[in-house]
Amino acid sequence: MRVRSPRRVSSHVLAAQLALVVGVTALVSGLFLAPLSDQLDRQAMRRALAIAQTTAARPGLAAELTDAAEAAERPSARGPLQTEAERVRRATGAEYVVIMDERGIRWSHPSPSAIGHHVSTDPGPALAGHDVTQIDEGTLGRTARGKAPLRDAEGRVVGAVSVGIDYANVREGLLALVPRLLTYAGGALAVGALAAYLLARRLRRRTHALAFTDISALLAEREAMLHGLAEGVVALDAGGRVRLVNDEAQRLLGLGPDALGRPVTEALGPGRTADVLAGRVAGRDLVTVRGTRVLVANRMPTADGGAVATLRDRTELERLGRELEGTRGLLDALRAQDHEHANRLHTLLGLLELGLYEEAAQFVTDALGVHRATAEEVTERVHDPLVSALLVGKAAVAAERGVALRLAADSLLPDRLVDPSGLVTVVGNLVDNALDAAAGSVDPAVEVELRTEGRTVVLLVRDTGPGVPPEHRELVFEEGWSTKKPTAATSPEDGGTSHLGLGLALVRRFAERVGGEVRVGAPDEGGAEFRVVLPEALTDTGEEAEPARAEAEAGVRT
C-alpha cells in the first residue's frame, strides 16, 4: 500500500517544518558535540601539563635527580623520586607521573618494571625546555599527556616530568554530557514541533484547507478574471500601497507596472481620485474625473486592513447625460415658449373680441419683435451655430425662471472653432451654475461675454448671485464639491449617482487639456465672475461658415 503525500498546504508545511526542525536539531547537536570533544581534550591536556609543571616546580626534586645521577645510582622502585611521583599520582588521579633524567630514563612509573627504561615517546621537546601537550598511545594506553622540563637551581634542564590522564575518563566525561544534550535537544525539538503544528493549524484556517493544486487553479482563475473584467480593479494593502492593478484600471487611471508597491497618492498624484481610492472620501458610486474620463468608484475594505476599489468608465454615459440635459433644457424652453404663446394668444383673443383691432396688431408686432431681437442679437455676435443655439435656448429657460440672460455688447465669436462641442460644454455648465446662483436674488441677471484675442477664445460669465468666497475659489473646481444639496435622484444613499460638483471640474479639465485656464472672481457690482481662457481654440482661417449660420438663424426664427 503506497503512502500518499499530504495534499493540503498546511500538511505540506507541517511536514516540511518538522523535517526542518529535526534536521536543525541534529545539526546543532552535532556541531555542539564536535567542539565539545575538542574542548574536553584540551582541558585534559592542560590539566596534565599543570600537574607536570607543579611537580617539576617542587623544591628539591631536581636536586634529588641530579644527586642520584652523579652518584651513579640506578633508578629504583623504592627511591624517593618514585615515592614522590606516586604520591602526586594518587593525589591528582592521574594515570601516571613519570620523572625522567636528561637521557630520557624513567626514575618513576606506576609499573615498577618500567623504571630504568627509556620512555616510550620522544622526550626531546621537553628536555629542550619546552612544555608539551598531546594525546598519544603509550605503554599504559591512550592518554592525554603533559610534559614539563625539570630545571635545577641554576635553570639548567636536568630532566622532565611527564603526566598522563586516562583518555577513557575524557570520553566518559563527554558521554556523560550526551544525555543532558539530548534532553535539551529533545525539548527544543518538542517546542519546534509544537510551534510548527500551531503554525500549520493557523495556515490551514487562512488557506481554508486548500491544496497546492487548488491554489494554482485559483490563482490562474483570479488572473484571468481580473484582467478580463470590463471594470478597473485596484487593490491596496494596509499601508495604502498599490498591490494590484488590472488592465482596465491601468487604462482608466493611466498607470504603468511601476505603480505596484507605491502609495496610491504617489502613483496617482494628489486629487479626488487618490482620495477616493485611499478612503478619505466616503460613500457609494463616487464620481471622479481622471484626465478626460469620468469614473465611478466604489471602495470595499478587506480583512487585512487594505481595500479593493472598482472603477467604471462613465465618460460616454456622462456625455449622453449632458446631451440629454441639453435636450431637457430645450424642452423646458419650448414648454416655456408654449406657455407664453398660450398667454399671448388668450390676450390676442380678448383684444379681438373687444374689437380693439389696432391694439391687437400692435401686441403681435411687439411680441414678435422681442423674440426676433433676442435671436438676432445672439446670432449677430455668436456666429458658431451650436453656441448661438445654446445661448438662445438658455435665454428662454432663464426667462422662464425669471432671470435675465444678456450677451455682452462687445461679444464676438467667429465660426472658426476647433472644438465647438467642447465650448458648448463649458458655456452650458457655467450658464447653468450662474442661473442657479442668480435665481432668487434682487434683479437676477446673467451676462455672457464671448470674445477672441487672436486664436484665443475668452469666455466670461457673470451673475448677480451671492458670489464665491475667496477661501472657496479653488474648492469649487474639485470633483464632488458643491454648495447644492443632493436630491433623491442624485444622492448615493438613495441608489443614485451624485453628479453634484462635477460640472466645474469638467470645465477646468477641458481648459487645462487645451492649455488654458479657469478663474473665478468677484466683479465690482457683486456676484461671481468665471473667466475661461482657451488658447488655440480657433482655426487659422478667417472664413465664416455663412450657410451654417443662416441655417441656425432660420432655425431660431422658426
Salt bridges, closest charged atoms under 4 A:
GLU64 OE1 - ARG58 NH2 3.74
GLU84 OE2 - ARG58 NE 3.23
GLU84 OE2 - ARG87 NH2 2.52
GLU86 OE1 - ARG89 NH2 2.77
GLU86 OE1 - ARG90 NH1 3.98
ASP101 OD2 - ARG103 NH2 3.06
GLU137 OE2 - ARG142 NH1 3.96
ASP152 OD2 - ARG156 NH2 3.38
GLU223 OE2 - ARG222 NH1 2.71
GLU223 OE1 - HIS227 NE2 3.13
ASP237 OD2 - ARG241 NE 3.21
ASP247 OD1 - HIS227 ND1 3.09
GLU248 OE2 - ARG251 NH2 2.49
ASP258 OD2 - ARG262 NH1 3.70
GLU266 OE2 - ARG262 NE 3.36
ASP275 OD1 - ARG280 NH2 2.92
ASP285 OD1 - ARG312 NH2 2.60
ASP304 OD2 - ARG243 NH1 2.99
ASP313 OD2 - ARG251 NH2 3.91
ASP313 OD2 - ARG293 NH1 2.99
GLU316 OE1 - ARG319 NH2 3.07
GLU318 OE2 - ARG322 NE 3.80
GLU318 OE1 - HIS499 ND1 3.25
GLU323 OE2 - ARG319 NH1 2.67
ASP332 OD1 - ARG335 NH1 2.70
GLU340 OE2 - ARG344 NH2 2.21
GLU340 OE2 - HIS371 NE2 3.71
GLU377 OE2 - ARG381 NH1 3.60
ASP432 OD1 - LYS394 NZ 2.63
ASP436 OD1 - ARG401 NH2 3.07
ASP436 OD2 - LYS484 NZ 2.92
GLU447 OE1 - ARG462 NH1 2.64
GLU449 OE2 - ARG451 NH1 2.53
GLU449 OE1 - ARG462 NH2 2.83
GLU453 OE2 - ARG451 NE 3.69
GLU474 OE1 - ARG508 NH1 3.19
GLU479 OE2 - ARG509 NH2 3.32
GLU512 OE2 - ARG508 NE 3.96
GLU517 OE1 - ARG519 NE 3.47
GLU529 OE2 - ARG462 NE 2.62
GLU536 OE1 - ARG455 NH1 3.00
GLU544 OE1 - HIS383 ND1 3.41
GLU546 OE1 - ARG549 NH2 2.34
GLU553 OE1 - ARG557 NH2 3.82
